Every structure is written in C-alpha cells, then in structure tokens.
Amino acid sequence: MVDDWRRDRIGSAERGENPTVLARMRSGYAVIGDTQFLPGYCVLLAVPRVGSLEDLPLEARGEFLLDMSLLGEAIAAVCHPRRLNYAIFGNADPFLHAHAFPRYLWEPDEHANKPPFHYPPDRWTDPRYLLSEERHAVLKSQLRAVLLQRMGQAGRAV
C-alpha cells in the first residue's frame, strides 16, 4: 500500500520510507506536514518514541524544544509568515510531536487569530492542499536546505 508509512511515521522515517522527512535532527525527524493550506507547515517527530514531553529526561526535553525552534527558523526564512505557532498535543497520535504552523497576513479574519485547528475540516483533507511531490517539491527542498544550514550554524548537525 502506498501510504503504509503513515501508519508508523517514526519507524518509516528511520527506515528511509517516509517521504515527508526533511532532516534527521538530534531529537527526532523534521517532516513537512501532510497538508499545506498554511504553506510551510511542519512537524517534529520525537525519537526515541515517548508519549509526552515530560516522559523525556530533562536534557532531552531541551534538545527537542531547541530542534523545534530551529525548524521554526527554517520555516520563517523560507515562507516569511507574520509569525509562527507551535503546538504539542497528544490527543490523536500517542507519541510526542510538535507542530510548527506559519501564520500569514492573507489568512481570513475568522481564522487569523485562532489556532490552525479551528480551520474547517475540509482544509485538512482538500486535495488542493494535500502534500504533493509535484506541487511542493520546491518548498520541501528549500525547507530542507535552510533547516540543515540552521542546524549546522547551531552546531547541531547530525
């Protein structure tokens, strides 16, 4: 099945089978989001797999949050949003991951000041916004290049 990697995003990243991977970071894998209605949306998947941030040793928590901020820097440099929203949840996927959402001036007023999850469900499933190698290859390549550069500048190359 083509989308088997979605069933185990971290395992598929470790096996080199997850097409959304931008880079291996010290604390996990930076991936581009499955939907791009907010262009540049990315996620940091924690390795080792744990249930929540507080399940990591104290030093590893700092590593994860630092990597999350470097991912945000890369998004900002490539996409030029007005700001970034970061979110760590645990409701849907039972493993630690952090969302990095760029927010834009062009967003509709009814959504601009709310969390991205307040967008209607169709934004998450509409084929126009779903990640596609054809539509998002350049964005993915730019994010990867800038992320690797930022990691190197921060002395965090893997």
C-alpha positions in Angstrom: 0.0 0.0 0.0 1.4 3.4 -1.0 0.6 5.2 2.3 1.8 2.5 4.7 4.4 4.9 6.0 1.5 6.9 7.6 0.8 4.0 10.0 4.2 4.4 11.6 5.6 7.8 10.8 8.7 7.5 13.0 9.5 3.9 12.1 9.1 4.7 8.4 11.4 7.7 8.8 14.0 5.5 10.5 13.8 3.1 7.5 14.0 5.8 5.0 10.5 5.2 3.7 8.7 8.4 4.9 8.6 10.8 2.0 7.8 13.8 4.3 11.2 13.8 6.1 13.2 17.0 5.7 16.0 16.1 8.1 17.1 13.9 10.9 17.6 16.2 13.9 19.2 15.3 17.3 15.8 14.9 18.9 13.9 13.3 16.0 12.7 13.8 12.5 11.6 17.1 10.9 8.8 16.4 8.4 6.7 18.6 6.2 3.0 18.5 7.0 0.6 16.3 5.2 -1.5 19.4 4.3 -0.1 22.7 3.2 -3.1 25.1 3.4 -0.6 27.1 5.5 2.4 26.7 3.3 5.5 25.5 5.3 3.6 23.7 8.0 5.9 21.1 9.5 6.1 18.6 12.4 8.9 17.4 14.6 8.6 13.7 15.5 10.5 12.8 18.7 13.0 9.9 18.8 13.0 8.0 21.0 9.3 7.5 20.8 7.7 8.7 24.0 4.2 9.6 25.0 4.8 13.2 26.0 7.4 15.8 26.6 7.6 15.1 30.3 8.5 11.4 29.5 11.9 12.6 28.2 14.8 13.2 30.5 15.3 16.9 31.3 18.2 17.4 28.9 16.3 15.6 26.1 13.4 18.0 26.6 15.6 20.9 26.0 17.0 19.2 22.9 13.5 18.7 21.5 12.4 22.2 22.1 15.6 23.6 20.6 15.2 21.5 17.5 11.6 22.7 17.3 12.8 26.3 17.3 15.3 25.6 14.6 12.6 24.0 12.4 10.6 27.2 13.0 13.5 29.4 12.0 13.8 27.4 8.7 10.0 27.9 8.0 10.3 31.6 8.8 13.3 32.0 6.5 11.6 30.2 3.6 8.0 31.2 3.9 8.1 34.7 5.5 5.0 34.3 7.7 3.8 37.1 10.0 4.5 34.7 12.9 4.8 31.0 13.9 2.5 29.0 16.1 4.0 26.0 17.9 1.8 23.2 19.4 2.4 20.0 21.2 -0.7 17.8 21.7 -1.2 14.1 22.5 -4.8 13.6 21.7 -4.8 12.0 18.2 -1.3 10.4 17.9 0.1 8.8 21.1 3.7 9.9 20.5 5.5 13.2 21.2 5.5 15.5 18.2 5.4 19.3 17.8 3.6 21.2 15.1 5.1 24.4 13.6 2.5 26.4 11.8 3.4 29.5 9.8 0.7 32.2 10.1 0.1 34.7 7.3 -1.4 38.1 6.8 -3.6 36.8 4.0 -5.5 34.4 6.3 -9.2 35.1 6.6 -10.1 37.2 9.7 -12.2 34.4 11.2 -9.1 32.2 11.4 -6.2 34.6 11.7 -6.3 34.9 15.5 -7.3 31.3 16.3 -5.3 28.1 16.4 -4.9 26.4 13.0 -7.0 23.5 14.1 -10.0 25.9 14.0 -9.9 25.9 10.3 -12.8 23.8 8.8 -12.1 20.1 8.3 -12.0 20.4 4.5 -8.8 22.4 4.8 -7.1 19.3 6.2 -8.5 16.9 3.5 -9.0 19.0 0.4 -6.8 17.6 -2.4 -5.7 21.1 -3.3 -3.9 21.4 0.0 -2.6 17.8 0.5 1.1 17.4 0.3 2.2 16.5 -3.2 5.7 16.0 -4.6 4.5 17.7 -7.8 3.2 20.9 -6.0 5.5 21.0 -3.0 8.9 19.7 -4.2 10.5 23.2 -4.3 9.1 24.1 -0.9 10.3 20.9 0.6 13.8 21.3 -0.9 14.0 24.9 0.4 12.9 23.9 3.9 15.4 21.1 4.0 18.3 23.2 2.8 17.6 26.0 5.3 17.0 23.6 8.1 20.3 21.8 7.5 22.0 25.2 7.3 20.5 26.3 10.7 21.4 23.0 12.3 25.0 23.5 11.2 25.1 27.1 12.4 23.8 25.9 15.8 26.4 23.1 16.0 23.5 20.6 15.8 24.3 18.7 12.6 23.6 15.0 13.0 
